[in-house]
Structure formats: C-alpha cells, structure tokens
C-alpha cells in the first residue's frame, strides 16, 4: 500500500455519520474514497457545495462544478450549492465538524504551516486559515518527511496558517495527537516501530507506555 493511500484510509476512520467534512487539496481529497458506504458523511467544498461526489469519469466533467482547487468534481443527489459567503459562514460559524488538510510543517505544539514557502509564488492562502480556525476538529494528513527532512518539527520555520493547534496528524508512519499541548505518539503504522518513528521526527515526541498499531 502506498503512503498516500495508507494515510487516507486511516483518516477516514476518524469520520462519523452526520459529519460535515471539508477536504483540502492533495492527500485529503483521497479520504472520500475510503469512507464506508454505511457512513453518511457530507463533504463540503468551500467554494459553495455540500454533497461532493467522486471525481467524474473522463468526458463527464462540468466546467462549473469544481472543488476549491479548480479540479472537476461531481455532486451527489440532494447536493446543495450556495455562494462562497454562505460557505465561509458555515466554516467561520463552527458548523464544519472536521476539516482534513495537507501540511508543510506541524510543530510540537500542534501549530500548522501549510500555505506558503517564503520566496515561492503562491496564489493565496485560500480557505486554510478559516478552516483551521473555524472547524470543530482539524486533522492534518501529510507524509512524515520531505526530501529527507522531517515535517514534524520542534517549531515551525514556515509562516503559520493559524495560531490554533490542530487536533490530529496522520502520516504514513504514525498518528500523533496533542494531549496537554505536547505532541504525543498515538499509533504506529503497520510494520513500523516506535524507534523508527522517532528517528525521522524532529519534534520531541511524548511516548506512552503502550503504542498500538494503526488500524486501516
């Protein structure tokens, strides 16, 4: 199983029936593929759609039906469309149960940096700031390291997305939470031990007496 699939499958286990869920660009978009059919989850796109369906088949995309990143999506029966002001009203009003976002860095206190790298051209922050601030629960789905450098750092060197800490980080190696404001190892991926996670993690992980294996 590749890293992105493992991450998406594990994040999908965090969703509950009735949740209004916003999925960010990248690995988070894969989460919808692994939600069990009996779980009634409502996916929201911040550009104004609740009821996001799967990526349309070749030739079936509608030019006006896209996700927040401009990629084609479909709408499920009963979907609702509205303007972006209403959409961000839902986000800022605390009505989104879970947001799943990608990340560039997450630090030991749970702060997320995911919107820009200084010196590189970016189109803008998009909805990330609002989602991290307004969603009831924030899950970061990202790979553990990039170009040999840990993305789980002691302190973010990149501009923060929000001062609010995230709730959970899922990588291809581990699941980490932030009990009492400190990054804590909650699970290891299948075939990965605690020492291997620590070896590729810059932040000082709190290690409980027992760390179970990730269920996917």
PASEBA-1860 file (N, C-alpha, C; in nm, 3 decimals):
! residues 216
1> XXXXXXXX> 0.085/-0.120/0.000/0.000/0.000/0.000/0.089/0.125/0.000 ~ 0.061/0.217/-0.091/0.145/0.337/-0.096/0.112/0.431/0.020 ~ 0.201/0.526/0.045/0.191/0.614/0.161/0.062/0.695/0.161 ~ 0.025/0.752/0.046/-0.094/0.836/0.040/-0.221/0.758/0.070 ~ -0.229/0.636/0.017/-0.346/0.553/0.042/-0.356/0.516/0.189 ~ -0.244/0.479/0.250/-0.244/0.444/0.391/-0.293/0.562/0.476 ~ -0.243/0.680/0.448/-0.284/0.799/0.524/-0.433/0.824/0.508 ~ -0.481/0.821/0.383/-0.623/0.849/0.357/-0.713/0.746/0.424
9> XXXXXXXX> -0.677/0.621/0.419/-0.758/0.516/0.482/-0.765/0.535/0.633 ~ -0.652/0.573/0.693/-0.653/0.592/0.840/-0.736/0.714/0.877 ~ -0.726/0.821/0.802/-0.804/0.941/0.832/-0.953/0.912/0.819 ~ -0.992/0.834/0.720/-1.134/0.803/0.700/-1.195/0.738/0.823 ~ -1.116/0.668/0.902/-1.166/0.605/1.024/-1.204/0.706/1.132 ~ -1.161/0.830/1.116/-1.193/0.934/1.215/-1.330/0.997/1.192 ~ -1.392/0.971/1.077/-1.519/1.035/1.043/-1.636/0.958/1.102 ~ -1.742/1.032/1.132/-1.862/0.974/1.192/-1.985/1.015/1.111
17> XXXXXXXX> -2.087/0.930/1.115/-2.211/0.960/1.042/-2.267/1.095/1.085 ~ -2.309/1.172/0.986/-2.365/1.305/1.013/-2.263/1.416/1.009 ~ -2.134/1.382/1.001/-2.030/1.485/0.999/-2.038/1.567/0.870 ~ -2.018/1.697/0.885/-1.993/1.786/0.771/-1.842/1.800/0.763 ~ -1.784/1.757/0.650/-1.640/1.741/0.638/-1.587/1.821/0.521 ~ -1.479/1.895/0.544/-1.411/1.968/0.437/-1.277/1.902/0.413 ~ -1.250/1.870/0.286/-1.124/1.806/0.250/-1.037/1.904/0.172 ~ -0.913/1.921/0.217/-0.821/2.010/0.150/-0.761/1.947/0.026
25> XXXXXXXX> -0.671/2.020/-0.037/-0.608/1.975/-0.162/-0.499/1.872/-0.131 ~ -0.479/1.779/-0.222/-0.373/1.679/-0.207/-0.425/1.551/-0.144 ~ -0.347/1.496/-0.051/-0.384/1.369/0.014/-0.525/1.375/0.073 ~ -0.568/1.484/0.135/-0.703/1.486/0.192/-0.814/1.450/0.094 ~ -0.800/1.484/-0.033/-0.907/1.454/-0.129/-0.928/1.303/-0.143 ~ -0.826/1.223/-0.110/-0.837/1.078/-0.122/-0.923/1.016/-0.012 ~ -0.943/1.090/0.097/-1.015/1.035/0.213/-1.154/0.989/0.174 ~ -1.221/1.063/0.087/-1.358/1.029/0.048/-1.367/0.891/-0.016
33> XXXXXXXX> -1.258/0.844/-0.074/-1.259/0.713/-0.140/-1.269/0.597/-0.042 ~ -1.242/0.623/0.086/-1.232/0.515/0.183/-1.334/0.526/0.297 ~ -1.436/0.608/0.277/-1.544/0.616/0.376/-1.640/0.500/0.352 ~ -1.666/0.417/0.451/-1.756/0.303/0.432/-1.894/0.350/0.384 ~ -1.958/0.275/0.294/-2.086/0.317/0.237/-2.196/0.338/0.341 ~ -2.188/0.267/0.453/-2.291/0.282/0.556/-2.273/0.409/0.638 ~ -2.161/0.478/0.620/-2.134/0.602/0.693/-2.186/0.720/0.612 ~ -2.279/0.794/0.666/-2.341/0.906/0.595/-2.267/1.035/0.630
41> XXXXXXXX> -2.168/1.066/0.549/-2.085/1.184/0.570/-2.114/1.285/0.459 ~ -2.119/1.413/0.494/-2.146/1.518/0.397/-2.017/1.596/0.372 ~ -1.971/1.594/0.247/-1.847/1.663/0.213/-1.878/1.801/0.158 ~ -1.806/1.900/0.210/-1.825/2.039/0.171/-1.703/2.091/0.096 ~ -1.728/2.163/-0.010/-1.622/2.238/-0.079/-1.644/2.385/-0.048 ~ -1.537/2.454/-0.004/-1.557/2.592/0.045/-1.600/2.690/-0.062 ~ -1.593/2.649/-0.190/-1.643/2.741/-0.293/-1.794/2.729/-0.312 ~ -1.862/2.649/-0.227/-2.007/2.655/-0.225/-2.083/2.529/-0.262
49> XXXXXXXX> -2.045/2.415/-0.207/-2.115/2.290/-0.237/-2.110/2.197/-0.116 ~ -2.224/2.145/-0.078/-2.232/2.035/0.018/-2.294/1.917/-0.056 ~ -2.226/1.804/-0.052/-2.270/1.688/-0.127/-2.174/1.654/-0.239 ~ -2.047/1.680/-0.214/-1.944/1.650/-0.315/-1.938/1.500/-0.339 ~ -1.938/1.463/-0.468/-1.927/1.324/-0.506/-1.789/1.291/-0.559 ~ -1.774/1.172/-0.618/-1.642/1.131/-0.670/-1.600/1.213/-0.790 ~ -1.472/1.202/-0.824/-1.420/1.267/-0.944/-1.493/1.210/-1.065 ~ -1.546/1.295/-1.152/-1.622/1.245/-1.267/-1.537/1.167/-1.366
57> XXXXXXXX> -1.602/1.076/-1.437/-1.532/0.999/-1.538/-1.488/1.089/-1.653 ~ -1.391/1.039/-1.730/-1.339/1.114/-1.843/-1.452/1.158/-1.936 ~ -1.455/1.288/-1.965/-1.556/1.342/-2.055/-1.686/1.381/-1.989 ~ -1.700/1.354/-1.859/-1.825/1.382/-1.788/-1.814/1.502/-1.695 ~ -1.699/1.569/-1.693/-1.681/1.683/-1.604/-1.762/1.803/-1.652 ~ -1.817/1.878/-1.556/-1.888/2.002/-1.586/-1.793/2.118/-1.557 ~ -1.778/2.212/-1.648/-1.677/2.318/-1.630/-1.702/2.407/-1.508 ~ -1.826/2.413/-1.460/-1.857/2.499/-1.346/-1.863/2.423/-1.214
65> XXXXXXXX> -1.841/2.293/-1.218/-1.851/2.212/-1.097/-1.710/2.165/-1.060 ~ -1.647/2.241/-0.970/-1.508/2.213/-0.931/-1.493/2.221/-0.780 ~ -1.383/2.164/-0.732/-1.350/2.182/-0.591/-1.277/2.314/-0.572 ~ -1.233/2.341/-0.449/-1.169/2.469/-0.419/-1.037/2.487/-0.493 ~ -0.979/2.376/-0.540/-0.855/2.385/-0.615/-0.875/2.392/-0.765 ~ -1.004/2.396/-0.810/-1.034/2.407/-0.951/-1.040/2.275/-1.026 ~ -1.034/2.164/-0.954/-1.040/2.033/-1.019/-1.184/1.985/-1.029 ~ -1.218/1.910/-1.135/-1.356/1.865/-1.155/-1.404/1.775/-1.042
73> XXXXXXXX> -1.529/1.795/-1.002/-1.593/1.708/-0.904/-1.734/1.677/-0.952 ~ -1.802/1.590/-0.881/-1.943/1.564/-0.911/-2.025/1.600/-0.788 ~ -2.155/1.607/-0.806/-2.246/1.638/-0.696/-2.342/1.520/-0.678 ~ -2.358/1.475/-0.555/-2.447/1.363/-0.527/-2.592/1.409/-0.529 ~ -2.687/1.317/-0.550/-2.828/1.353/-0.540/-2.859/1.420/-0.407 ~ -2.930/1.533/-0.411/-2.960/1.607/-0.289/-2.855/1.708/-0.250 ~ -2.751/1.723/-0.331/-2.645/1.820/-0.301/-2.701/1.962/-0.302 ~ -2.633/2.048/-0.230/-2.676/2.188/-0.219/-2.563/2.280/-0.262
81> XXXXXXXX> -2.596/2.379/-0.346/-2.497/2.478/-0.386/-2.537/2.615/-0.332 ~ -2.437/2.699/-0.307/-2.461/2.830/-0.249/-2.339/2.915/-0.275 ~ -2.347/3.043/-0.241/-2.233/3.131/-0.269/-2.123/3.110/-0.165 ~ -2.004/3.163/-0.197/-1.889/3.141/-0.109/-1.906/3.213/0.025 ~ -1.984/3.321/0.028/-2.007/3.389/0.156/-2.081/3.298/0.253 ~ -2.183/3.227/0.203/-2.255/3.132/0.287/-2.163/3.017/0.329 ~ -2.081/2.972/0.234/-1.989/2.862/0.262/-1.893/2.898/0.375 ~ -1.834/3.017/0.367/-1.741/3.058/0.471/-1.813/3.095/0.600
89> XXXXXXXX> -1.941/3.130/0.590/-2.021/3.149/0.710/-2.035/3.019/0.788 ~ -2.052/2.908/0.714/-2.058/2.776/0.778/-1.926/2.743/0.846 ~ -1.817/2.771/0.777/-1.684/2.740/0.832/-1.655/2.828/0.954 ~ -1.671/2.958/0.938/-1.638/3.051/1.048/-1.735/3.041/1.164 ~ -1.855/2.991/1.135/-1.956/2.976/1.241/-1.943/2.848/1.320 ~ -1.843/2.766/1.288/-1.821/2.644/1.364/-1.911/2.529/1.327 ~ -1.966/2.530/1.205/-2.059/2.425/1.164/-1.992/2.308/1.091 ~ -1.865/2.322/1.057/-1.791/2.212/0.994/-1.735/2.124/1.105
97> XXXXXXXX> -1.775/1.997/1.104/-1.731/1.906/1.211/-1.583/1.872/1.202 ~ -1.537/1.844/1.080/-1.399/1.801/1.060/-1.344/1.864/0.933 ~ -1.223/1.915/0.941/-1.151/1.951/0.820/-1.023/1.867/0.815 ~ -0.991/1.819/0.695/-0.869/1.743/0.673/-0.783/1.823/0.577 ~ -0.664/1.860/0.621/-0.577/1.946/0.544/-0.440/1.884/0.524 ~ -0.373/1.920/0.417/-0.234/1.885/0.399/-0.146/1.977/0.482 ~ -0.017/1.946/0.488/0.072/2.029/0.567/0.213/2.033/0.512 ~ 0.279/2.144/0.537/0.422/2.157/0.509/0.503/2.128/0.635
105> XXXXXXXX> 0.452/2.177/0.749/0.513/2.151/0.879/0.404/2.150/0.985 ~ 0.423/2.066/1.087/0.346/2.074/1.211/0.446/2.068/1.324 ~ 0.430/2.158/1.422/0.531/2.161/1.529/0.484/2.091/1.656 ~ 0.570/2.092/1.756/0.549/2.015/1.878/0.427/2.061/1.956 ~ 0.378/2.181/1.932/0.259/2.231/2.000/0.135/2.220/1.913 ~ 0.149/2.162/1.794/0.034/2.142/1.707/0.006/2.253/1.610 ~ 0.096/2.349/1.598/0.076/2.457/1.501/0.105/2.407/1.360 ~ 0.021/2.449/1.267/0.030/2.405/1.128/0.081/2.517/1.038
113> XXXXXXXX> 0.174/2.482/0.949/0.215/2.571/0.841/0.186/2.496/0.711 ~ 0.096/2.549/0.630/0.060/2.474/0.509/0.026/2.560/0.388 ~ 0.054/2.691/0.397/0.002/2.773/0.287/0.109/2.838/0.200 ~ 0.232/2.852/0.249/0.333/2.913/0.164/0.474/2.879/0.209 ~ 0.566/2.887/0.113/0.709/2.881/0.140/0.767/3.015/0.099 ~ 0.831/3.089/0.191/0.885/3.221/0.156/0.971/3.217/0.030 ~ 0.947/3.313/-0.058/1.024/3.322/-0.181/0.963/3.248/-0.297 ~ 0.859/3.167/-0.270/0.791/3.095/-0.377/0.655/3.159/-0.402
121> XXXXXXXX> 0.618/3.167/-0.529/0.492/3.229/-0.568/0.375/3.140/-0.527 ~ 0.279/3.196/-0.457/0.158/3.122/-0.421/0.037/3.208/-0.458 ~ -0.074/3.144/-0.497/-0.192/3.221/-0.536/-0.263/3.285/-0.418 ~ -0.240/3.234/-0.297/-0.306/3.290/-0.179/-0.331/3.181/-0.077 ~ -0.377/3.218/0.040/-0.399/3.122/0.147/-0.521/3.034/0.121 ~ -0.615/3.082/0.041/-0.737/3.005/0.021/-0.817/2.998/0.150 ~ -0.880/2.883/0.176/-0.964/2.871/0.295/-0.894/2.812/0.414 ~ -0.764/2.787/0.404/-0.693/2.716/0.511/-0.702/2.787/0.645
129> XXXXXXXX> -0.681/2.918/0.646/-0.685/2.993/0.772/-0.822/2.979/0.839 ~ -0.928/2.995/0.758/-1.063/2.986/0.813/-1.094/2.846/0.864 ~ -1.050/2.745/0.790/-1.078/2.607/0.828/-1.007/2.568/0.957 ~ -0.880/2.602/0.969/-0.808/2.567/1.092/-0.867/2.640/1.212 ~ -0.913/2.761/1.190/-0.969/2.841/1.299/-1.113/2.801/1.332 ~ -1.191/2.769/1.227/-1.336/2.753/1.248/-1.387/2.612/1.261 ~ -1.320/2.513/1.204/-1.370/2.376/1.210/-1.360/2.323/1.353 ~ -1.453/2.237/1.388/-1.452/2.183/1.524/-1.332/2.092/1.549
137> XXXXXXXX> -1.292/2.019/1.445/-1.179/1.927/1.459/-1.092/1.940/1.336 ~ -0.961/1.950/1.357/-0.866/1.969/1.247/-0.769/1.850/1.243 ~ -0.770/1.781/1.128/-0.680/1.667/1.108/-0.585/1.702/0.994 ~ -0.457/1.680/1.016/-0.356/1.702/0.912/-0.317/1.567/0.854 ~ -0.329/1.555/0.722/-0.291/1.433/0.650/-0.173/1.467/0.561 ~ -0.056/1.418/0.596/0.065/1.452/0.518/0.171/1.344/0.536 ~ 0.267/1.342/0.446/0.378/1.250/0.461/0.473/1.300/0.570 ~ 0.541/1.207/0.633/0.617/1.237/0.754/0.739/1.323/0.727
145> XXXXXXXX> 0.798/1.309/0.609/0.919/1.383/0.575/0.915/1.420/0.427 ~ 0.994/1.518/0.391/1.007/1.561/0.251/1.154/1.589/0.223 ~ 1.205/1.527/0.117/1.346/1.544/0.078/1.440/1.516/0.194 ~ 1.404/1.413/0.272/1.488/1.371/0.382/1.477/1.453/0.508 ~ 1.389/1.553/0.510/1.374/1.640/0.628/1.237/1.617/0.692 ~ 1.237/1.604/0.822/1.113/1.583/0.895/1.017/1.701/0.877 ~ 0.889/1.668/0.860/0.785/1.772/0.855/0.719/1.787/0.992 ~ 0.757/1.700/1.086/0.711/1.710/1.224/0.825/1.774/1.301
153> XXXXXXXX> 0.816/1.904/1.322/0.930/1.982/1.369/0.908/2.033/1.512 ~ 1.018/2.078/1.573/1.007/2.133/1.708/0.932/2.266/1.705 ~ 0.964/2.349/1.606/0.896/2.477/1.591/0.889/2.510/1.442 ~ 0.773/2.549/1.395/0.755/2.577/1.253/0.846/2.691/1.208 ~ 0.918/2.670/1.099/1.001/2.775/1.040/0.925/2.848/0.930 ~ 0.817/2.788/0.881/0.735/2.848/0.776/0.621/2.928/0.839 ~ 0.561/3.021/0.764/0.451/3.101/0.819/0.334/3.014/0.864 ~ 0.284/3.040/0.984/0.173/2.961/1.039/0.043/2.989/0.964
161> XXXXXXXX> -0.039/2.886/0.956/-0.172/2.900/0.898/-0.267/2.959/1.002 ~ -0.251/2.920/1.127/-0.336/2.968/1.236/-0.262/2.950/1.367 ~ -0.298/3.029/1.466/-0.240/3.012/1.599/-0.308/2.898/1.675 ~ -0.421/2.850/1.624/-0.490/2.739/1.689/-0.420/2.607/1.656 ~ -0.390/2.525/1.756/-0.328/2.396/1.729/-0.426/2.301/1.660 ~ -0.372/2.210/1.581/-0.454/2.107/1.519/-0.482/1.998/1.622 ~ -0.571/1.905/1.586/-0.610/1.800/1.680/-0.537/1.669/1.657 ~ -0.509/1.638/1.530/-0.451/1.508/1.498/-0.365/1.520/1.373
169> XXXXXXXX> -0.256/1.446/1.369/-0.171/1.438/1.250/-0.159/1.291/1.212 ~ -0.186/1.261/1.085/-0.173/1.125/1.035/-0.070/1.125/0.922 ~ 0.035/1.045/0.938/0.135/1.028/0.833/0.141/0.879/0.795 ~ 0.228/0.846/0.701/0.243/0.705/0.662/0.318/0.625/0.768 ~ 0.368/0.693/0.872/0.443/0.625/0.978/0.370/0.623/1.111 ~ 0.284/0.723/1.135/0.230/0.736/1.270/0.104/0.821/1.274 ~ 0.035/0.809/1.387/-0.074/0.900/1.425/-0.028/0.972/1.550 ~ -0.041/1.105/1.549/0.005/1.186/1.662/-0.104/1.283/1.705
177> XXXXXXXX> -0.119/1.299/1.836/-0.213/1.394/1.893/-0.140/1.494/1.981 ~ -0.216/1.577/2.051/-0.154/1.686/2.125/-0.214/1.698/2.266 ~ -0.209/1.589/2.339/-0.258/1.588/2.475/-0.177/1.685/2.561 ~ -0.247/1.769/2.634/-0.184/1.870/2.722/-0.087/1.959/2.645 ~ -0.115/1.980/2.516/-0.035/2.071/2.436/0.100/2.018/2.392 ~ 0.122/1.888/2.408/0.251/1.829/2.369/0.226/1.719/2.267 ~ 0.310/1.711/2.166/0.292/1.612/2.060/0.316/1.472/2.116 ~ 0.217/1.386/2.097/0.216/1.254/2.158/0.195/1.148/2.050
185> XXXXXXXX> 0.278/1.045/2.052/0.264/0.935/1.957/0.148/0.846/2.002 ~ 0.047/0.833/1.915/-0.072/0.755/1.948/-0.072/0.618/1.883 ~ -0.021/0.609/1.759/-0.020/0.483/1.685/0.100/0.482/1.592 ~ 0.147/0.363/1.561/0.247/0.347/1.456/0.185/0.271/1.340 ~ 0.234/0.296/1.220/0.183/0.229/1.101/0.222/0.081/1.103 ~ 0.149/-0.003/1.030/0.185/-0.145/1.024/0.330/-0.165/0.982 ~ 0.401/-0.246/1.059/0.540/-0.275/1.027/0.639/-0.170/1.070 ~ 0.593/-0.065/1.137/0.682/0.044/1.181/0.686/0.043/1.333
193> XXXXXXXX> 0.805/0.052/1.390/0.815/0.056/1.536/0.840/0.198/1.587 ~ 0.831/0.215/1.717/0.845/0.347/1.778/0.980/0.409/1.747 ~ 1.086/0.331/1.754/1.220/0.383/1.728/1.232/0.438/1.587 ~ 1.169/0.373/1.491/1.175/0.419/1.353/1.102/0.553/1.337 ~ 0.990/0.570/1.407/0.918/0.698/1.402/1.003/0.808/1.464 ~ 1.061/0.782/1.579/1.143/0.881/1.648/1.264/0.922/1.564 ~ 1.319/0.829/1.488/1.439/0.857/1.410/1.415/0.958/1.298 ~ 1.292/0.969/1.254/1.262/1.062/1.143/1.170/1.175/1.188
201> XXXXXXXX> 1.166/1.201/1.318/1.082/1.306/1.375/1.170/1.407/1.448 ~ 1.166/1.532/1.403/1.247/1.635/1.470/1.190/1.672/1.606 ~ 1.058/1.682/1.616/0.995/1.721/1.742/1.017/1.614/1.848 ~ 1.016/1.656/1.973/1.033/1.563/2.084/0.898/1.498/2.116 ~ 0.881/1.375/2.072/0.754/1.304/2.091/0.739/1.255/2.235 ~ 0.619/1.269/2.288/0.584/1.202/2.412/0.544/1.059/2.374 ~ 0.606/0.961/2.437/0.583/0.820/2.404/0.510/0.752/2.520 ~ 0.384/0.715/2.501/0.312/0.642/2.607/0.374/0.504/2.632
209> XXXXXXXX> 0.334/0.441/2.742/0.386/0.309/2.773/0.349/0.206/2.667 ~ 0.233/0.223/2.607/0.188/0.131/2.504/0.143/0.211/2.381 ~ 0.197/0.177/2.266/0.161/0.244/2.141/0.106/0.139/2.044 ~ -0.024/0.139/2.019/-0.083/0.036/1.932/-0.050/0.059/1.785 ~ -0.073/-0.044/1.706/-0.053/-0.034/1.562/-0.176/0.028/1.498 ~ -0.152/0.112/1.400/-0.258/0.179/1.325/-0.351/0.078/1.259 ~ -0.482/0.099/1.270/-0.578/0.016/1.200/-0.624/0.087/1.074 ~ -0.615/0.019/0.963/-0.656/0.080/0.836/-0.754/-0.009/0.760
END
